[in-house]
């Protein structure tokens, strides 16, 4: 038996074609999107009112401004890399059949579960709706241990309910469990 692993040290022919043309337009589009997001952050941070406080010496403008500048720098560096011939590795997928069609049944079931969870959030409360959300999503994605899914969903829902209530001071809807939780 011999190992038939392909040699990845030499660029693929398609990658060489991209290099000779000066880069891929889709990658330049990503550069433009990053630059656009950076500009939006800079414009919005410039419109923030200055706030003077003894607790916050920096104010609310600093973080969006720094992030906007960093996004602009990254977009320029990315564009230079693309122009010099930098090409990302093609997605191959480990155990995924890249030629397979989408599983619309699973996607539809997930959409229904999310919508049902959102609709039941107020009347039933976060704990019950979150439990149904987790267990339903786990089932839609292939888990057939229904009891385990419900128990794990209950643990996650209760944990997040109390983390928000005690840790953050944010009250999630309790629903029908109002006096119990």
Secondary structure, DSSP 4 states (H G I P E B T S, - for coil): ----PPP-SSPPHHHHHHHHTTS-HHHHHHHHHHHHHHHHHHHHHHTSPP---SS-SS-THHHHHHHHHHHHHHHHHHHHHHHTT--PPPP--SS--TTSPP-HHHHHHHHHHHHHHHHHHHHH-HHHHHHHHHHHHHHHTT---HHHHHHHHHHHHHHHHHIIIIII------GGGTTT-
